[in-house]
Amino acid sequence: MNETLPDVPEVRVVGLPQLTSGFDLVERLDLPMHLRVHGPLKPMGGEQLSALAEAISLKGRGGAGFPFAKKLRAVAESAIRKGIRPVVVVNGSEDEPACRKDTVLINRAPHLILDGALLAVEGLGAPTLIIGVTRDSTQASMEAALAERGLNNRPGSALRVRVQRNPVRMATGESSALIRSANGGPPLPTGRKVRASDQGVGNAPTLLSNAETFAQLAIAARIGPDQYRNTGLCDEPGTVMLTISGAVAHPLVIETPTGVPLRHVLQMAGATPDPQGVLTGGYHGRWLGAAAAQEAIISRASLDAVGGTLGAGAILPISQETCPLGESLRVAHWLAAESTRQCGPCYLGLPAAALGLEHVLNGGGLVALEALKQIANTVKRRGACKHPDGSAMFLESTIKAFTDDLAAHVLGNGCGRPVAGVLPLARNSAVPGGPPGHGAADRGPSQQKIHVDWTLCRRHGLCATIVPEIFQLGPDGFPTVAEASVPRYAEASAQRAVRRCPALALRIEDETMRTPARVNQLAAIRRTWRGVGALRRQK
């Protein structure tokens, strides 16, 4: 499966539905059908709403899992302290290729999300509600829902509501990127360590959480905390929304109570009963081995205990017939291409890490493996946002989970299994506000390879300075690779490294030009250069 998931995959339920109530009746619950299915909703004061969120142990469902009650109180206290009315933001920017749960809710149950958001608006006395989306379908559904409620920003309206449309990119869903775009700037992370509850949209205290979190709040407000806690685990009550894809018969979005075995939801999607591994939490998540996947249950605590993570609710098994490192390499290159190019750990470190994993797979040995570990460790906690951290966690988990395959690639000739492309990826788009020449066509490998001539290399290290995404220096001061594919975006830098190498130890070859005549021509040129260098040394 090498295709992008549809916006609205098939939806299934384990047990009784809550968030997905009414999905068996209509494709989309408009306002009349929403009220028929869920009933009316009474407003709540801020303290009452906070107590409800605390009673049901509601945590953010976007990945970080921050307690919603604590976030709500922080916004209220900051607004009182500053004398500024706060803003509420619904984050519907779900741009990871393996995640569709929020997109499903926005497309099929938009009023449930609005119910939760409007509860927060009323509880905080917020004059502004913003819904961040990135897809045509989610924008259309949410704008239709606002029109159905009459929330069209009429003159004199006490509440200003708008849908904020941003490009489809992984970094768009980062909180500071969404706030920055709402303030009229580019949808890119700011790199500033400022909490939204203190300073967000328009510098006002801002309550920001993802779509499912607000939908869960609306369910709890209707049925009450006691009934809500009757579903799922005692310490993690309620249901969760999961996106199941990867090596499955058909991708699904599943609503399930916490506490259900992971293997059960995998079987619902038609996964093999003995997966080689299961990626939990999406592409900023962690791999589970076969044994851990068998014993895990759907909950944050259980998945953390066995080495996984619930994260953004994406679950991706792979079968025994595919190379797990090769599948992970595809994801690593995609994560590198999703960089917003605002900081070195992301712009330089992630491409270097992806190439490091590629060198390991291509038989780079223990030196390549150690270099990969070092790069992954270097990018953590140094980025303008959490994208480098999540990507590094994914790479480190890959190395840890598939030790047998890793040994086969590092110490032998590989595992012998193909790369089937079972992990869904989206084509990378141009970087918003980025420099020209760095769009989708400039990403990925080109037809060029750069080579190191070990007979000439003198450990100057200039190559690692000019193109760190290709060359890293080992403990001995020499480059850790003898040859490497050149990413399209790095072609100019690679050419510059060749020109500036003091020892003339680098060369670039175009794979499309490697005819016998061309190879002989290149060899003659290299001999000429070496001859010139020898004459210079003699003089």
Buried (B, 14 or more C-beta within 10 A) or exposed (E): BEEEBEBBBEBBBBEEBBBBBBBEEEEBBBBEBBEEBBEEBEEBEBEEBBBBBBBBBBBBBBBEBEBBBBBBBBBBEBBEEBEBBBBBBBBBBBBBBBBBBBBBBBBBBBBBBBBBBBBBBBBBEBBBBBBBBBBEBBBBBBBBBBEBBEBEEEEEEEBEBBBBBBBBBBBBBBBBBBBBBBEEEBBBBBEEEEBBBBBBBBEBBBBBBBBBBBBBBBBBBBBEBEEBBEBBBEEBBBBBBBBBBBBBEEBBBBBBBBBBBBBEBBEBBEBBEEBBBBBBBBBBBBBBBBEBBBEBBBBBEBBBEBBBBBBBBBBBBBBEEBBBBBBBBBBBBBBBBBBBBBBBBBBBBBBBBBBBBBBBBBEBBEBBBBBBBBBBEBBBEBBBBBBBBBBBBBBBBBBEBBEEBBEBBBEEEBBEBEBBBBBBBBEBBBBBEBEEEBEEEBBBBBBBBBBBBEEBBEEBBBBBEBBBBBBBBBEEEBBBBBBBBBBBBBBEBBBBBBEEBEBBBBBBBEEEEEEEEEEEEBEEEBEEEBEEEEEEEEE
